[in-house]
Amino acid sequence: THKWMIYVVEPPQSKQDVSAFITCVRFYLHPSYKPNDIVDVTEAPFKLTRLGWGEFPIRIQL
């Protein structure tokens, strides 16, 4: 089992906080995480941490 983290932040050179124009980040996880495979994060930092194993693509909606 591995702990993984995915997040949405502003580029290092940016002077503006990403939360100024993003209000929600929706993470679409692997179906094995059902019923928690779609997660909305509504506060900065837009970060998600989970435990799991293997690799899978993650779709992110801003």
SULHUSUL-V589270 format. One line per field, one symbol per residue. phi: phi as a letter, one per 30 degrees, with the letter a starting at -180 (. if undefined). psi: psi as a letter, one per 20 degrees, with the letter a starting at -180 (. if undefined). burial: + if it has 9 or more other C-alpha atoms within 8 Angstrom, else -. A space follows every 10 residues. Layout:
phi=???
psi=???
burial=???
This chain:
phi=.bcbbbacbd deddccdedd bccabccccd eddedcdbbc ccbdddbbbb clbibadbcb cc
psi=pqpqpqqorq qhiqipphih ipiqppporq hijqjkiopp ojqqpnqppr qaqaqqqppp p.
burial=---------- -------++- --++++++++ ------+++- +----++--- ---------- --
